Amino acid sequence: AQDPLVIFMPSGKRGRVPRGTTVLSAARRLGVDLDSVCGGRGICSKCQVEPAVGAFPKHGVTVTEDALSEWNAVEERYRQKRGLKPGRRLGCQARILGDVVIDVPPESQVHRQVVRKAATARAITMDPATRLLYVEVAEPDMHAPSGDFERLKEALAAQWQVDPSTIRPGPGVLARLQEALRKGDWAVTVALHRGHADELERILEIWPGYHEGPLYGLAIDVGSTTIAAHLTNLRDGQVVESAGVMNPQIRFGEDLMSRVSYAMMNPGGAAEMTAAVREAIDRLARELAEAARVERREILEAVFVCNPVMHHLLLGIDPVELGQAPFALATSGSVTLEARDLDLASLTPGARIYVLPCIAGHVGADAAAVALSEEPWNSDDMVLIVDVGTNAEIILGNHQRVLACSSPTGPAFEGAQISSGQRAAPGAIERVEIDPETKEPRFRVIGCDKWSDEEGFAEAVAATGITGICGSGIIEAVAEMRMAGIVDASGLIGPPEATGTPRCVPEGRTYAYVLHDGTGDGGPLIAVTQGDIRAIQLAKSALYAGARLLMDEMGVDRVDRIVLAGAFGAHISPKHAMVLGMIPDCPLERVTSAGNAAGTGARIALCNRAARAEIEARVRDIAKIETAVEPRFQEHFVAANAIPHATDPFPELRR
Ligand code: FES
């Protein structure tokens, strides 16, 4: 009789295998993605499959009840001790006796697709660099002396087809090996790491007997203001715990350039900042692990993204060269290290660190991570991606070509340098509307679920008070003032007689618009002053000019869509950003927020080795435009000072 036909779903891979082949061997033979940690010993249950029974006319087979072997003792023991969902079999034990259709559920696939959270529905394909392998090692023999490590290598070669000449012990592993082997009765589980551009297989950790896992990694975004970290399960890609802390380097300088000058002026200053940031990251990692009840030994990888100055300070490199033209990076390539190189004691000592490549002296690994998350190189549309911080990082491109630059927007968009400005925190005004007839404002405050003119607002806002205005609030306020005719195209606030509202009050030789006078609630008076408008104009002109410069270089005068990245991008209203002329004209429904795209990019690189290779190759192809030395940048900047713009048309706003 013919050998039985096996069809694996969802991949659809099919082929004939000799009667009696296990499902796991059949999967391996046909290149089907079926997981195993114990190597087919009936311990790990990672190989679970769901055989189907019945007629499958589409596949041309009928599957009978006896297509798979009866439960054997190993499988039965597993079911009794640990339980198996109805309909599930252990792929390493069940043998194929007749034609069969076998479904591989997502959790049994190594390379399964994990849907990202947030706005984009795209998935991350799991392909982590570190895997768990259970291995049985030969006992030592006086008559054939060899080291425990050598016999472990032989076992890995025989049971997992790992080339023994490539295997290296990570720090501390040899010291624990002998105890682990004896405690586990000559069976151990190892965490074996192989990088995307690496010939070596590194044993990062070792456990006696069978270790269930999972393993974890950290995706870390080191920003100039905050450090955000996501503890991620390396098996299913899910974030188990996230947290952020202030970057302690703030005490050496608020923004990047002041930190560079701190390093220039103070001997040992760069080292001080390096120690501060590493310590904060280590503490953050420890807190995350504690919150998620994950042991230090189970955190085996970390991926970092950061802007160039943060990148250098994290790695212990003096950033002075980044403070002056030609803005040379010590290295623009990716960096691979061990946790101990960065003094990260909260991870296993040999945990592998991967720092994404930088794009240029001003466009860092954080921008590379945004690009990895948004993949402009796969876009048919001409897409503009803007990540706003104190520096805006701007990427423009499509499948043909991708350009990048950064633009010094300063901190105004974060509420700094604004008279009533504050960070986005409870009590901050975050949304503003102004009636074009009455010129009266209504607003919303973070932490309060009512608009200011709704009933019960006073009680609802009592918990937080009204303390100031944050970045998204000031952008909406200025845009609304423009639409209500309180501010003219040059950015000048009119006097009460011209604007028709007593809310325009003199302030020195100029005017300010009072958004909230604070008398009712005993809070501060919150106004938008002429100085605030000037600060916003400078910031938005810098952003617009950067985008415009890339459009010139690309030879386009319109973009098809705009992606706003970062925490700021998630809160900003596209309409107001466009009224202000922060971003070029584009259909409003094609302006979307990507959330924390840099963090997502870090997570992708953490979960998928191939993504690391991809971003390294893509970064080499991204053309960098240096705004600081580009004369047209200044021209664009001046023209963009008007609201929305002196010359560029905004037809979408007229719709
Ligand atoms: Fe481990 Fe089947 S491979 S139980």
Boltz pocket constraint, residues with backbone or C-beta under 6 A from the ligand:
constraints:
  - pocket:
      binder: B
      contacts: [[A, 24], [A, 35], [A, 36], [A, 37], [A, 38], [A, 39], [A, 40], [A, 41], [A, 42], [A, 43], [A, 44], [A, 45], [A, 46], [A, 47], [A, 48], [A, 90], [A, 91], [A, 92], [A, 93]]
      max_distance: 6.0
